[in-house]
Amino acid sequence: MIDLYYAPTPNGWKISIMLEEAELPYKVIPVNLGAGDQFRPEFLKISPNNRMPVIVDTDGPQGEQISVFESGAILMYLGEKTGKFFPQTDKERIKVIEWLFWQIGGLGPMAGQVSHFVNYAPNFPGDHSYSEKRYKNEYDRLLGVMDMVLEEREFLAGEYSIADMASFPWITAYKRYEVDLDSFKNVRRWFDEIKSRPAVRKGMDVGKENRNFGKGISKESLKTMFGQDSKSIKKEAEKKLKK
């Protein structure tokens, strides 16, 4: 059994999709980001960067329990553990790693910034139009990179892999980003094909009742999620645990 510390965000979806695709049994442990669960001492022990997702595998290497944080590392770990969606031959494996790192270093952060300035920045004073345009343009460029590559092959690294599972969740919000996905015909084909996979649909549905993309979110939750006072938030969480 794998414990999945999770919130319904693109990084969380990567792991729920992989667990469903690999048919691994898992238990979801919700992480309420707005309430500051990510700063609780017991969570920081397994995720020192105070981010989810995190997994705890009771049957890790040599049968010992292990925790893994960072979504890309988790995908690689699960791919190695199961032998699924992560090629064992060097040439194919390197291609998957390339595109996994491309998502982690490019597509994810840029889409995340678009999401922030579209969904959350309007809750804060100031003109955010430059930042929104900057990240939308870069997101658009990255879709162009995908489109070019997907002209030549069905999936990012050739065969369906953890690289596709990592990238797919960061495309799902294209409508909120005001992107015409039909203008990227190969990305559209790829997106629709992955979206139709039963395991992907099931993975995307995990925790859907708790989704909140900035609408009606409290000022206190915004402060917790985007404030710069993580130390004070951590101290407050520790106080609550002692009560």
Secondary structure, DSSP 4 states (H G I P E B T S, - for coil): -EEEEE-SSHHHHHHHHHHHHTT--EEEEE--TTTTGGGSHHHHTT-TTS-S-EEEETT-GGG--EEEESHHHHHHHHHHHHT-SS-SSHHHHHHHHHHHHHIIIIIHHHHHHHHIIIIIGGGSSS--HHHHHHHHHHHHHHHHHHHHHHTT-SBTTBSS-HHHHHHGGGTTTTTTTT--GGGSHHHHHHHHHHHT-HHHHHHHHTTGGG--SSTT--HHHHHHHH-S-HHHHHHHHHHHHH-
